[in-house]
Amino acid sequence: MAAVIFDLDGTLVDSAADIHAAVNLLLTEEGHPGLTRAQVTAMVGAGVGVLLDRVIAATGLNPAGRDRLLTRFMLIYEQGSANLTQPYPGVSAALADLSRAGLTLGLCTNKPLRPTLAILTALGWQDHFASVICGDSLPTRKPDPAMLHACVAGVGGGPVLFVGDSEVDAETAHAAGVGFLLFTEGYRKSPVSALNPLASFNGYAGLPALVARCMA
């Protein structure tokens, strides 16, 4: 059966506000000034460990305390991961349309499982995805293709497209040999052409038709 696998942050949802709030609460506790939302958003995408490493580098926090800071950040974020996070316009309808068209849906995100499930539950999406692979599901994270391979297996194999918003997602799809669709309104930093997508789109109303064309 054909399937569509999605990234989460910057693809299905804009989660930057909650991540920004958690980072700044951590920094406040450590006696450091906060970062701007734009600064934090630019750090998102490669997993929570990389996010924290970038926060440490940007603020001068002591890297010797990384493990403690990571544990504290995760506790803060898990308590508020769905407070401000919102789906991009049209996502819920597009997911429903794809399912009605007979496509299996999967989720492949570098976000850890607990905040991922909190967001899916808050949005009523907990039953949408046949396979959910998160940043702590395997020893490696995107752009290593193992996560996407695992998600493909979880949706039953067959023709698959991967929908993402970032350089990490593009690299993952290309390494896994999976067709890549780029949502252009997420957290991408590079030009669209640099990510070499099969196709790109800037709104979810047209995604079901785009998927149908790409799978024809």
N, C-alpha and C positions, 0 to 999 in steps of 0.2 A: 504494500500500500504506500502511496506517495505521502510525504510528510514535509512540514515546514517547522524548522527549529529556530527559536528566537533567543537573542541576547536579552537581558533585562534592563539594566541601567543605561539610559540614553537611547534605548531602542523602544521598549514598551512603556517605560515609565521615566519621568524626570524625578530622580531621587536626590538630586544635588542639594536641595534645601535641608533634608534630614542629615545627610552626610556632613554638610557644612556645619550644622548645629552641633553635631556630636564632636567634630574636630575642635570647634571653638570652646565647647564645654571642657574638653580635655585640656586644652591650652590654658584656660582660665584656672583650672585646678592646679596646673603646674606653674602658675604665676607668669605666663607669657601672654603677650597681646595676640588677639585673634587674627585669622587670615580672612581675606575677602572670599565671597562665594566663587568668583571667577578663578581665584587661585586654587581653591579646593577642587572645583570642577575639573580643572586641568590635570589634577592628580588621580582622577578616577579612571578605572578600566582594567588595571592589571592585577587586581586583588587587594585585599585589605592590608596585607603585609607591605606591599609596594606603596600603597597610599600612606601608611604610617612612616615608612622610610622617607618619603618625599616631604611629609610634614616635619619630621626631625631635621632634614637638611635645610628646609626653608626657615625654620624658627630657631635653630641652635639648641634644641633639646638634647640632652645627653644621650647619645646612642647606646651607652652602656645600660640604660634603663629600658631598652626596647621591649623586652618581653613583658615587663610590668606595664608599660604604656599600651602595648597591644591588648593585653588582657583587660585593662581598664577601658580602652576605647571600645572594644567589642561589647562590654557590659553596657556602656552608655548608649551605643548605637542600637543594640538589640531592644532596649527599652523604648526607643523612639523611632524605629526604622520606618514606620508607616504613618507618622504624624502629619507630615507635609508632602509626602510622595504622592504624585498624581500620574495617571496614565496620560499619554499623549492623545490629543483629540482623535476620535474614531477608532481607537485600538480595540475596545470591547466589541464593537460591531464587526470589525474585520476578523477578529478571532472567531466569532460566532459564524460568520459567513464562510470562513475557511473550513470549519468543522462541518457545516451543512453541506459543503461541496465534497465531503468524504475524505478530507485530508487529516492525517494525524498530526498533532501538535506536540512539540518538545520545547524545553527551555534549557539553555546552556549558558550559565552565568558565572563569573568569578566571585560574585557575592556569596558569602557563607550561607549554609542551608537555613539556619534559624531566622535571620532577617528576611531571607527570600520567602520563606513560608509565611512569615508575618505579613509581608506585602501582598502576596497572592490571596491570603485569607481576607485581608482588609478590603481588597478590590473585588472579592467574589470570584476569583479566578482559580481557586484551589483544585477544581476538577477539570480544568481546560487542557492540562498537559499530561500526555501519556508517559513522558520521561522528564525528570528534572535533575540535571547534573549541576552541582554547585562548586564553588571554589574550594570547599573542604571535602568534596566527594572522592577525590583521587589525590595521589601524591603530587601531581603536577597541575598547573592551571593554564588557561589560554595565555599566550598563543600556542602552547603545546597542543597538538591536535588530538591528544588522547581523550580529552573531555568531550570533544565533538564526536569522535568515534564512538564513545560510550553512549552518548545521547542518540546517535543514529541507530545503534543496536537496540536501545531502549524503545524506540518508536517502530521497530520491526524491520529496519533496513529499507530497501526499495529506493525509488527516486527521492532525493532530499534537496531542499534549499535551506540555506542558513541566512537569517536576517539579522543584521547588526548595524552598529552606528560608528564604529571606530577602527583605527589602525589595527588594534589587537584582534578585533573580530575578522577583519579582512585577512590578516596573516594566518589566523586559525583556519578559516575556510579554505584558503589556498593550500595550506599544508595538509589538510585532510582530504583534499580533492573533492570538495563540495561546492556547488554553485553558490555565489554570494550575492545577496541583495542588500544594498546600502540605504539605510534611512538617513537622510542628509541633515536632519534637524537635531541630532543628538550631540555627543561630546567630541566629535571628530575635530582634529587640528589640521590635517593635510587636505589638499585639494581632492575632489572626488576622483579625478583621473589617477591619482597616485595609489588609490586603493584597488583599482582595477576590478570593479564589481561587474557582475553579469548584467545588472541594471540598478538604477537608483530611483528613489521616490522621496517626496517631501511631505506626503500626507497619506493617512491610512485608508481613506475612502477608495483609493485606486489599487490597494495592494492585492485583493483577491483576483482582480483581472490581470494584474501583472504576474502573479504567481501562475495563473492558468496559461498565460502566453509563454512563460519561461519553461513550463513543464510540457508544453505541447510537443 
